[in-house]
């Protein structure tokens, strides 16, 4: 699952099932603060070698669900997601993603 969020500077997460710890999800990101802005106490690790998402944290499924649910309930107070993102790189990237989706699927207008 990909999640874009605006907590802190904003962030892009890839959340997948952990291969050997079924009770955990692997939360992955290209910037450490994309994870720690939602899970400040997460133990971040970087696997050896070259990886698409260099920063990772193994977080229980329950904790991921709790934090994402809390974010949805408490933090989504904006009428426009892109405008809610504070990081310049993140805002630019989300704008590009938005444009790609418009190009592929149209605006619906």
Backbone bond lengths (Angstrom), bond angles and torsions (degrees), N, CA, C in turn:
res aa  C-N    CA-C-N  psi(-1)  N-CA   C-N-CA  omega(-1)  CA-C   N-CA-C  phi
1 X - - - 1.438 - - 1.525 107.53 -
2 X 1.298 116.41 133.09 1.456 121.53 172.35 1.517 108.47 -97.56
3 X 1.310 115.53 135.81 1.460 121.01 176.66 1.519 108.54 -131.57
4 X 1.315 115.51 126.54 1.464 121.52 171.20 1.518 106.34 -102.76
5 X 1.337 116.58 133.20 1.463 119.58 -179.50 1.518 110.05 -136.61
6 X 1.324 115.79 163.94 1.464 120.17 -178.76 1.524 112.37 -114.81
7 X 1.322 117.97 15.63 1.459 120.95 176.75 1.527 109.19 -68.55
8 X 1.328 117.11 136.91 1.467 120.37 -176.90 1.518 109.91 65.04
9 X 1.340 116.40 -124.38 1.472 120.09 177.27 1.521 111.74 -84.41
10 X 1.321 116.30 -6.96 1.458 121.20 -173.47 1.515 108.28 102.67
11 X 1.304 116.35 167.00 1.455 117.57 -179.11 1.508 113.12 -170.56
12 X 1.314 113.84 162.71 1.457 123.47 178.07 1.516 106.42 -126.47
13 X 1.325 116.65 121.39 1.449 122.05 -178.03 1.516 110.83 -118.92
14 X 1.312 115.19 146.75 1.452 122.49 168.35 1.522 105.66 -116.31
15 X 1.323 116.59 119.42 1.462 120.95 -177.48 1.525 107.95 -115.93
16 X 1.341 114.74 121.37 1.464 120.77 -176.51 1.527 109.69 -133.58
17 X 1.309 115.49 164.04 1.455 121.15 176.65 1.530 109.31 -66.87
18 X 1.314 116.42 140.20 1.463 120.57 176.76 1.524 107.97 -78.03
19 X 1.322 117.04 137.22 1.469 121.22 -174.70 1.523 113.59 -68.11
20 X 1.335 117.89 -34.92 1.468 119.90 -174.42 1.526 113.91 -118.25
21 X 1.322 117.61 -7.34 1.466 121.21 179.15 1.532 108.36 -121.92
22 X 1.336 117.94 87.89 1.465 120.42 -173.75 1.527 114.22 -60.91
23 X 1.330 117.69 -21.99 1.466 120.41 178.91 1.525 112.30 -80.13
24 X 1.335 116.46 -7.14 1.465 121.05 -176.77 1.520 112.42 -114.66
25 X 1.309 113.67 155.45 1.457 122.04 167.46 1.522 106.95 -111.22
26 X 1.323 116.59 147.90 1.450 120.79 175.37 1.523 106.93 -96.53
27 X 1.326 115.59 115.16 1.460 121.93 178.46 1.520 105.99 -95.54
28 X 1.332 116.07 120.47 1.463 120.69 -173.82 1.524 110.01 -121.88
29 X 1.337 115.30 149.08 1.462 120.42 179.51 1.524 109.66 -154.37
30 X 1.316 115.30 164.89 1.463 121.27 176.50 1.524 111.68 -93.02
31 X 1.332 117.02 -10.98 1.464 122.69 175.70 1.527 107.62 -135.06
32 X 1.306 116.79 133.70 1.464 121.70 -176.52 1.525 112.22 -56.80
33 X 1.343 117.09 -40.93 1.470 119.96 -176.83 1.523 113.00 -68.06
34 X 1.318 118.20 -15.72 1.462 119.77 175.32 1.531 110.18 -67.29
35 X 1.333 116.45 -29.11 1.468 121.12 175.73 1.528 110.43 -86.69
36 X 1.333 116.58 -49.75 1.472 119.91 -172.49 1.526 113.60 -69.48
37 X 1.324 118.00 -18.08 1.466 118.41 176.23 1.530 111.33 -68.92
38 X 1.319 117.69 -23.80 1.471 121.22 175.83 1.527 112.04 -102.63
39 X 1.322 117.05 -35.00 1.464 122.68 179.42 1.528 108.22 -123.33
40 X 1.344 118.49 79.60 1.468 121.11 -174.27 1.529 113.99 -61.76
41 X 1.326 117.73 -25.09 1.463 120.58 -178.61 1.527 112.83 -97.78
42 X 1.313 117.04 7.94 1.467 120.33 -178.72 1.522 110.54 -63.64
43 X 1.321 115.38 140.72 1.463 120.71 174.73 1.525 107.49 -86.99
44 X 1.319 115.25 103.34 1.461 121.47 -177.70 1.522 108.95 -83.90
45 X 1.311 116.44 136.83 1.461 120.17 173.25 1.520 108.84 -133.12
46 X 1.301 115.06 159.07 1.466 121.16 177.77 1.522 107.40 -123.84
47 X 1.323 117.48 116.91 1.459 119.74 -179.56 1.528 110.95 -67.71
48 X 1.307 115.09 154.46 1.470 120.50 177.66 1.519 109.71 -67.14
49 X 1.295 115.51 150.06 1.455 120.45 177.29 1.514 112.08 85.49
50 X 1.297 113.88 -173.09 1.461 121.52 -176.71 1.529 109.59 -93.69
51 X 1.329 115.98 127.57 1.465 121.32 -179.59 1.520 109.92 -136.92
52 X 1.316 115.56 152.51 1.459 121.44 179.06 1.524 111.01 -61.11
53 X 1.324 117.08 -44.27 1.465 122.65 177.72 1.526 106.90 -116.14
54 X 1.319 116.96 102.74 1.461 121.38 -172.54 1.527 113.34 -74.45
55 X 1.337 117.97 -30.06 1.469 121.18 -176.82 1.518 109.52 -101.20
56 X 1.337 115.49 132.55 1.463 120.08 -174.32 1.518 111.20 -141.79
57 X 1.312 114.99 154.20 1.465 121.81 173.69 1.521 107.81 -146.75
58 X 1.320 116.01 136.03 1.458 121.24 174.86 1.524 107.23 -94.10
59 X 1.319 115.74 115.57 1.462 121.51 -174.40 1.526 107.81 -128.36
60 X 1.326 116.41 137.94 1.464 118.54 -178.55 1.529 110.31 -59.30
61 X 1.298 114.56 150.04 1.469 120.64 178.76 1.531 110.43 -56.73
62 X 1.329 115.95 -40.59 1.463 120.14 -179.34 1.527 111.21 -63.03
63 X 1.336 117.49 -41.86 1.465 120.92 -179.56 1.529 110.99 -68.20
64 X 1.326 117.09 -39.73 1.469 119.71 176.68 1.524 109.29 -61.44
65 X 1.329 116.98 -48.12 1.469 120.82 -179.74 1.525 111.07 -61.21
66 X 1.334 117.48 -41.89 1.468 121.66 -179.52 1.524 110.86 -62.02
67 X 1.321 117.38 -48.94 1.469 120.89 -176.39 1.525 111.12 -68.06
68 X 1.328 117.54 -42.55 1.468 120.16 -179.94 1.535 109.77 -65.88
69 X 1.327 117.40 -41.59 1.465 120.76 177.74 1.523 110.94 -62.65
70 X 1.332 116.80 -45.03 1.469 121.34 178.54 1.530 110.68 -61.11
71 X 1.322 116.67 -40.38 1.466 121.10 178.10 1.533 110.13 -61.47
72 X 1.325 116.36 -45.97 1.467 120.65 -179.60 1.530 110.61 -61.86
73 X 1.320 116.81 -45.20 1.464 120.95 -177.23 1.526 112.04 -69.68
74 X 1.324 117.38 -43.34 1.466 120.89 -170.45 1.519 116.00 -100.75
75 X 1.317 117.95 -31.36 1.461 120.35 -169.07 1.527 114.69 -101.08
76 X 1.311 117.47 -19.86 1.467 117.89 -179.95 1.525 107.68 -84.26
77 X 1.332 114.02 87.77 1.465 121.88 179.60 1.524 110.68 -119.21
78 X 1.301 116.92 5.25 1.463 123.12 -175.27 1.526 110.65 -97.10
79 X 1.343 116.91 149.78 1.460 120.28 175.35 1.532 112.66 -88.38
80 X 1.343 117.02 -11.85 1.463 121.66 -178.91 1.524 108.34 -143.71
81 X 1.332 117.13 117.47 1.463 120.87 -175.56 1.522 112.65 -60.36
82 X 1.325 117.44 -50.03 1.472 120.02 -175.07 1.522 111.51 -56.73
83 X 1.312 117.62 -37.24 1.471 121.34 179.96 1.525 112.51 -71.44
84 X 1.325 117.60 -17.35 1.462 120.75 -178.14 1.524 113.02 -85.81
85 X 1.327 117.21 -8.39 1.465 121.92 -176.51 1.527 109.46 -86.51
86 X 1.339 116.83 130.12 1.461 121.90 -176.53 1.523 114.33 -91.03
87 X 1.311 118.13 -33.47 1.462 120.64 -177.44 1.524 111.13 -71.66
88 X 1.333 116.60 133.04 1.470 120.13 -178.29 1.528 111.94 -64.57
89 X 1.334 117.33 -46.50 1.467 119.97 178.54 1.520 110.63 -61.83
90 X 1.319 115.57 -43.29 1.461 120.43 -178.51 1.524 110.59 -64.51
91 X 1.330 116.80 -45.43 1.468 120.91 179.87 1.525 110.38 -60.52
92 X 1.338 117.17 -43.67 1.465 121.00 178.01 1.527 110.96 -62.05
93 X 1.331 116.48 -45.18 1.466 120.47 -179.07 1.527 110.96 -62.97
94 X 1.336 117.43 -43.40 1.461 119.99 -179.34 1.525 111.23 -66.77
95 X 1.329 116.92 -34.31 1.465 120.33 174.73 1.518 111.51 -63.33
96 X 1.341 116.10 -40.47 1.467 120.28 177.93 1.528 111.02 -66.69
97 X 1.328 116.66 -41.06 1.471 120.26 177.24 1.523 109.71 -61.87
98 X 1.335 117.00 -43.91 1.466 121.41 178.11 1.526 109.92 -56.90
99 X 1.327 117.31 -45.90 1.463 121.22 -178.36 1.525 111.44 -64.62
100 X 1.322 117.41 -40.66 1.469 121.03 177.29 1.527 109.99 -60.21
101 X 1.329 117.41 -43.22 1.463 120.46 179.80 1.528 111.15 -65.67
102 X 1.334 117.97 -38.55 1.471 121.01 175.33 1.520 109.68 -62.64
103 X 1.325 116.94 -44.14 1.464 120.83 -179.74 1.528 111.50 -60.57
104 X 1.322 117.18 -37.44 1.467 120.89 -177.50 1.525 113.36 -83.54
105 X 1.332 116.88 -37.60 1.459 120.05 -171.33 1.520 114.63 -117.71
106 X 1.324 117.52 -8.34 1.458 120.64 -177.55 1.519 111.12 80.88
107 X 1.320 115.53 177.36 1.464 119.92 -177.58 1.520 112.76 -92.79
108 X 1.305 117.71 -17.74 1.458 120.37 -176.61 1.518 113.31 85.31
109 X 1.336 116.12 4.57 1.469 119.83 -179.84 1.491 110.59 -85.66
